[in-house]
Amino acid sequence: MKNKNILNRQLISSKELAQRVGYTNDYISRLCRFGKVDGQKIGNTWYVDELSLKKFIDSQKGQNKNW
């Protein structure tokens, strides 16, 4: 498990989060690059604030109500 504690935030590798939530690693990395979720790139790996990703997922669920 790759976790980092940066500025008192628990960040988890995008690869690990991808496995947990069912998204691809590339998609989570793209969300970080475009500022949709909070994350930091260290070397070749994005480390993501899990709470930020959860908020993003929750906001997307609300948008799909009209389908």
N, C-alpha and C positions, 0 to 999 in steps of 0.2 A: 504494500500500500504506500503510495507516494503522497504524503501530506506535507505542507509547509505552513508554518505559523509566521505570517508577515504582518507587521503593524497591528498586532493583536487580533488578526483575522485568521480563521482556520481555512486554508485553501487546499483544495483537493485536485489532483491531476485530472485533466479533461478526459483522459482515457478511462480512469476509474469511474468518473461520473457518468460517462457515456454508457458503461455497462450497467450502472444502477438505474438510470432513467430510460434507457432504450433509445437514446439518440446516438448518432455517430460521433466519434471523436472530432472529425472534421467540422461537423455542424456546430458543436460546442465551441471549438476554436474560432470559427467564423463569428459566432455570437459575441465572443470576447473582443475580437478585432474591431467589430462595428459598434462596440459599446452597449450592446443589448444586455449583457451580464458583466459583472465585475470579475476581472481576472488579471493575471500578470504572467507574462511569458518569461520563463527562466530557462536559458539555453534553448532547446527545441521543444520544450514542454510548456503548455498553458496550465496554470494553476488557477482554479475557479473558486469563487466564493459560493458555497453550496446554497446558502440562503438566497443569494441573488438569482441563481438558476431556478430555484423553486418559485420565486416571485414571477419570473419570466414565464415559466410553464403555467402557473395559475392564471396569468393575464391572457395567455393564449387560449386557455379553456373557455374563458369568458367571451372571446371573440367568435368562437365557433358555434354559438347558440343559434345563429340564424341559418345554419345549413340545413 
